[in-house]
Amino acid sequence: MNPDQYKQFLDCQRKLYRFALSIIKNVRDAEDVYQETIVKIWQLKAEWGSWKNFEAYTMSMVHNACLNFIKKNTSRVYVALDDVTEVPEQNETDKNAVLTDLRMRFNSLISKLPEIQRNILYLREIEEMEYKEICEILGITEAKVKVYLFRGRQYLKNKVNGKR
């Protein structure tokens, strides 16, 4: 392992955690899955040089670990992301209350999307990943990524504009 590979490992850790949290939607469970995945990544450090795209490979490991976790724990109740975010104190301005309300409504809309669309929107819009990286992470074609992204954006646009 060279210093550049180690730096990549350190740089991607926050993104991996955020991705796990976006899928699992429970802080404790996301931390567990994230930590287990980090250990696996570290155990594979001898192979890092052979990975074509380190970030995409590790994101796909987190994605798969999250899916496995969800399959094993389907009876658990998950907390919405808006419950995890900070709640403004009562003495804050009305602007913060409006922003919190908008965030809750947006998260509610996002949660109604199919999982694949939700994940693609997250990776593209929040993590600002390229289509090819998303393909590698989710194991689907670039055409499917574009279609799911379009459908997800279209759904959100229609809901925000009051359409069905």
N, C-alpha and C positions, 0 to 999 in steps of 0.2 A: 504494500500500500504506500503510495506516495503522498506528499503533503496536499496536493491538489484534490486527490480523492477524499482525504480526510476532511478537507474544507467543504467539499460537496456534501459529505455526510452530515456535517454540522449545520450547513446552510439549509438543508431540506427538512430538518426535524420539525420546525414549527408548522410548515405547510402540511406535513404528514399528519400531525395532530389535528389541525383544522379540518382536514379532509375526513379523518376518522369521526370527528365530532359532527360534521355535516351529514354523515351517513347514519350514525348510531343515535345521535340527538340526546345523549345522556353523558354528562361529563365524566362520571366515574367509569362507566363502561368504555367510553372512548379512550380514556387514559390507559385502561388495562390493555385494550387491543393495541393501542399505539406503542406502549412499552414492550409488549410481547413482540411486535413487529420490529421494533428497533433492535431488540436482542437478536432476532433472526438475521437482520441485515448485518449486524456487527459480526455474527458468526460466519457470515459469507464474505467477509472482507477480502479474502484471498481471491475471490472471483470478481471483485468490483471492476477491475481493468477490462474484463471481457464483456461487460454490460454496455450495450450500444448507447443507451441513454439512462444514466444513473437515476435521475429524478423520475422519469416515467416508470422505470422498473420498480423503484421503491413505492411509488404511488400505487402501482398495480398490486404490490404486495399488501399494502394497507387496505385497498379495496377488497381484495379477496379475503383478508382476515376479518374485515367487517361483515362481509356476506356470510362467512362461516359462523361468526358470532351470532348474527341475527337468526340464522337457521337453527342454531342450538338453543336460542332463548326467545322463541317466538311468543311465548306466553307473557313476557315482561311488558310492563307499561313504560312507554318512552315519554320523556319530557320534551316539549317543543323548544326549539332554539330560542324563541323569545322569552322563555322562562329562565334561560341561562344568562341572558344579557343583563347588564346592570339596570336596575330600576332607579330612575331619578328620585332624589329626595323631594319631600313635599314643598320645600321652600324654593325649588328651582322654578324657572320661568315657564310660562304656558307653552313656549316653543318646544321645550323638551318633552312636555306631555303630548304634544301633537306628533313629534317625531317618534315617540314610543308607540303611539297608536298606529302610525303608519307602518312602523317596523312589524308590529304584531299582525296587521292586516296583510302585509307583504309575505311574511313567513307563513301565514295561514294559506295564502294562495299557492306558495311554493310547495307546501306540504301536500297539496291536492294533486300535484303532478305525479306521473309515474316515476318510479325510482330512477330509471335510466335517464329521463329528461332532467330530473332534479340534479343528478350527479354531473351531467354534461353542462348544464347551466352553471353549476358551482365551479367546475374546473375551468370553463371558458371565461365566465364573467368575473368571478371572485379571484381565482388563482391566475387568470390571464394566460392560460396554457394554449399552445398551438393545437390545431386539429390533429396533427400526427401524434403528438404526445397523448392526447385524449384517446386516440385509437389504440395506442399501445397499452394504456392503463386499463381500458375497459374491454379490450379484445374485440372491437368491432371495426367495420370499415369507415373510412372517412366520409363516404356518402351517407351512411347511417348517422354519423355524428352530426352532419349538417342538417339532415332531416329532423332528427330529434331536437336539435337546438332551435331550428325554425319553429317547430310545433310548440315547444315550450315557450319561446318568446311570444308567439302568436296567441297562445292561451292567456299569458299574463297581460298582454296588450288588450285583448278583448275584455278580460275581467276588469281591468283598470278603467276602460272606457264604458263599462256597463253593458257589454254585449254578452251573449251566451257563449 
